[in-house]
């Protein structure tokens, strides 16, 4: 199975003084299941979402535009 898009999301507690929530998506030129490719994309997105001083309560990675590896 391959993924064509990777989304990273992160948020602080919604009950804090300044709630923070963000997400970013990377579209892969070629759908992939190659771990280093997915990690590189996720790492770049995390750098964009990072906010100094925020105490993150939740974060995750979503893979979408899934396809059959044999279809490539």
N, CA, C and O of each residue as an XYZ file, in Angstrom:
288
protein
N       0.844     -1.175      0.000
C       0.000      0.000      0.000
C       0.889      1.238      0.000
O       1.899      1.290      0.702
N       0.505      2.227     -0.791
C       1.268      3.474     -0.876
C       0.386      4.652     -0.481
O      -0.842      4.561     -0.506
N       1.028      5.755     -0.116
C       0.316      6.986      0.250
C       0.736      8.104     -0.696
O       1.913      8.245     -1.025
N      -0.221      8.881     -1.120
C       0.045     10.016     -1.997
C       0.117     11.326     -1.254
O       0.657     12.307     -1.767
N      -0.426     11.353     -0.042
C      -0.386     12.560      0.790
C      -0.137     12.188      2.233
O      -0.541     11.122      2.697
N       0.535     13.086      2.938
C       0.848     12.901      4.348
C       0.477     14.192      5.070
O       0.889     15.278      4.660
N      -0.293     14.076      6.131
C      -0.715     15.228      6.921
C      -0.211     15.072      8.347
O      -0.298     13.992      8.932
N       0.315     16.158      8.900
C       0.749     16.205     10.294
C      -0.144     17.210     11.005
O      -0.405     18.292     10.478
N      -0.619     16.858     12.208
C      -1.412     17.796     12.996
C      -0.871     17.838     14.416
O      -0.283     16.873     14.904
N      -1.080     18.972     15.067
C      -0.637     19.138     16.456
C      -1.516     20.176     17.130
O      -1.962     21.134     16.500
N      -1.759     19.975     18.418
C      -2.548     20.953     19.161
C      -2.186     20.909     20.636
O      -1.711     19.904     21.165
N      -2.430     22.035     21.270
C      -2.271     22.115     22.720
C      -3.631     21.809     23.346
O      -4.599     21.532     22.639
N      -3.693     21.859     24.642
C      -4.977     21.663     25.325
C      -5.931     22.789     24.943
O      -5.545     23.957     24.917
N      -7.147     22.441     24.655
C      -8.134     23.476     24.317
C      -8.555     24.288     25.533
O      -9.232     25.307     25.396
N      -8.160     23.844     26.716
C      -8.537     24.537     27.942
C      -7.456     25.497     28.433
O      -7.635     26.153     29.459
N      -6.353     25.587     27.724
C      -5.264     26.468     28.120
C      -5.584     27.930     27.830
O      -6.622     28.259     27.256
N      -4.660     28.798     28.245
C      -4.849     30.238     28.040
C      -4.842     30.607     26.560
O      -5.627     31.447     26.121
N      -3.963     29.985     25.800
C      -3.884     30.268     24.374
C      -3.881     28.943     23.598
O      -2.815     28.433     23.252
N      -5.053     28.390     23.327
C      -5.107     27.127     22.593
C      -4.434     27.263     21.223
O      -4.559     28.292     20.558
N      -3.726     26.222     20.817
C      -3.014     26.207     19.546
C      -3.396     24.938     18.799
O      -3.436     23.855     19.381
N      -3.674     25.075     17.523
C      -3.993     23.921     16.694
C      -3.547     24.228     15.275
O      -3.819     25.309     14.751
N      -2.865     23.279     14.657
C      -2.403     23.484     13.289
C      -2.239     22.143     12.595
O      -2.070     21.103     13.232
N      -2.294     22.198     11.270
C      -2.016     21.015     10.471
C      -1.381     21.461      9.161
O      -1.543     22.604      8.734
N      -0.666     20.556      8.540
C      -0.042     20.827      7.246
C      -0.006     19.514      6.465
O       0.107     18.431      7.040
N      -0.105     19.638      5.149
C      -0.146     18.463      4.291
C       0.933     18.553      3.222
O       1.210     19.621      2.677
N       1.527     17.414      2.941
C       2.551     17.277      1.899
C       2.006     16.343      0.827
O       1.585     15.226      1.127
N       2.014     16.795     -0.414
C       1.625     15.929     -1.521
C       2.894     15.320     -2.108
O       3.796     16.042     -2.533
N       2.958     14.016     -2.129
C       4.125     13.324     -2.664
C       4.032     13.293     -4.186
O       2.968     13.018     -4.741
N       5.142     13.574     -4.859
C       5.157     13.551     -6.326
C       4.768     12.171     -6.856
O       4.037     12.047     -7.838
N       5.271     11.148     -6.185
C       4.946      9.765     -6.518
C       4.506      9.076     -5.241
O       5.214      9.124     -4.235
N       3.351      8.437     -5.269
C       2.873      7.726     -4.077
C       3.959      6.776     -3.587
O       4.646      6.136     -4.383
N       4.105      6.694     -2.253
C       5.229      5.938     -1.695
C       4.845      5.213     -0.416
O       3.909      5.596      0.287
N       5.588      4.164     -0.138
C       5.530      3.504      1.161
C       6.944      3.391      1.731
O       7.175      2.643      2.682
N       7.891      4.137      1.148
C       9.293      4.117      1.544
C       9.458      4.985      2.783
O       9.293      6.204      2.728
N       9.786      4.343      3.905
C       9.830      5.024      5.198
C      10.678      6.297      5.190
O      10.208      7.318      5.691
N      11.898      6.296      4.652
C      12.681      7.540      4.658
C      11.993      8.699      3.926
O      12.115      9.849      4.348
N      11.291      8.416      2.862
C      10.557      9.465      2.138
C       9.443     10.033      3.014
O       9.276     11.250      3.098
N       8.689      9.159      3.660
C       7.586      9.607      4.511
C       8.112     10.366      5.723
O       7.516     11.366      6.124
N       9.213      9.914      6.315
C       9.798     10.601      7.470
C      10.332     11.980      7.097
O      10.182     12.930      7.866
N      10.949     12.098      5.934
C      11.467     13.397      5.490
C      10.316     14.393      5.327
O      10.413     15.540      5.762
N       9.247     13.951      4.708
C       8.070     14.807      4.521
C       7.478     15.200      5.880
O       7.183     16.373      6.108
N       7.303     14.232      6.776
C       6.737     14.508      8.096
C       7.624     15.470      8.876
O       7.118     16.381      9.533
N       8.932     15.281      8.814
C       9.861     16.159      9.526
C       9.773     17.601      9.057
O       9.809     18.523      9.871
N       9.658     17.800      7.757
C       9.520     19.160      7.213
C       8.224     19.808      7.692
O       8.198     20.999      8.005
N       7.161     19.029      7.747
C       5.877     19.577      8.199
C       5.914     19.913      9.685
O       5.365     20.934     10.098
N       6.551     19.072     10.489
C       6.667     19.338     11.930
C       7.409     20.648     12.150
O       7.019     21.442     13.006
N       8.469     20.884     11.394
C       9.210     22.140     11.530
C       8.324     23.345     11.238
O       8.455     24.381     11.890
N       7.427     23.220     10.267
C       6.511     24.322      9.943
C       5.492     24.554     11.059
O       5.103     25.693     11.319
N       5.057     23.471     11.721
C       4.010     23.582     12.740
C       4.545     23.945     14.119
O       3.801     24.436     14.968
N       5.831     23.704     14.343
C       6.405     23.900     15.672
C       6.247     25.342     16.123
O       6.472     26.269     15.344
N       5.865     25.530     17.365
C       5.745     26.857     17.960
C       6.393     26.808     19.338
O       5.930     26.091     20.226
N       7.460     27.569     19.509
C       8.211     27.577     20.765
C       7.296     27.947     21.928
O       6.520     28.899     21.841
N       7.393     27.192     23.007
C       6.622     27.479     24.213
C       5.270     26.794     24.285
O       4.635     26.796     25.339
N       4.822     26.212     23.194
C       3.530     25.524     23.197
C       3.703     24.148     23.832
O       4.613     23.402     23.472
N       2.840     23.822     24.765
C       2.821     22.484     25.365
C       1.808     21.652     24.585
O       0.599     21.760     24.790
N       2.327     20.830     23.698
C       1.450     20.043     22.833
C       0.783     18.920     23.625
O       1.424     18.229     24.417
N      -0.505     18.756     23.394
C      -1.273     17.715     24.071
C      -1.620     16.574     23.109
O      -1.890     15.452     23.536
N      -1.611     16.873     21.819
C      -2.015     15.871     20.836
C      -1.284     16.157     19.522
O      -1.123     17.308     19.116
N      -0.858     15.100     18.888
C      -0.219     15.224     17.576
C      -0.376     13.907     16.835
O      -0.564     12.855     17.445
N      -0.298     13.979     15.530
C      -0.425     12.750     14.774
C      -0.070     12.926     13.314
O       0.158     14.035     12.831
N      -0.030     11.808     12.630
C       0.271     11.761     11.201
C      -0.829     10.955     10.521
O      -1.202      9.877     10.983
N      -1.337     11.487      9.432
C      -2.355     10.798      8.638
C      -1.808     10.551      7.241
O      -1.200     11.436      6.639
N      -2.023      9.361      6.736
C      -1.675      9.044      5.360
C      -2.966      8.951      4.563
O      -3.929      8.324      5.004
N      -2.988      9.572      3.390
C      -4.202      9.547      2.568
C      -3.833      9.348      1.101
O      -2.660      9.204      0.756
N      -4.841      9.341      0.256
C      -4.685      9.021     -1.146
C      -3.935      7.697     -1.267
O      -2.923      7.574     -1.957
N      -4.489      6.712     -0.556
C      -3.866      5.390     -0.496
C      -4.112      4.620     -1.792
O      -5.164      4.732     -2.422
N      -3.114      3.843     -2.159
C      -3.246      3.059     -3.390
C      -2.524      1.729     -3.260
O      -1.764      1.481     -2.324
N      -2.795      0.909     -4.224
C      -2.170     -0.398     -4.282
C      -0.752     -0.258     -4.813
O      -0.537      0.410     -5.824
N       0.199     -0.863     -4.162
C       1.594     -0.758     -4.583
C       1.779     -1.279     -6.000
O       2.612     -0.757     -6.740
N       1.034     -2.276     -6.385
C       1.150     -2.867     -7.718
C       0.611     -1.950     -8.812
O       0.896     -2.159     -9.991
N      -0.173     -0.925     -8.427
C      -0.763     -0.023     -9.410
C       0.246      1.006     -9.926
O      -0.008      1.668    -10.932
N       1.398      1.146     -9.237
C       2.397      2.145     -9.649
C       3.237      1.681    -10.769
O       4.119      2.411    -11.223
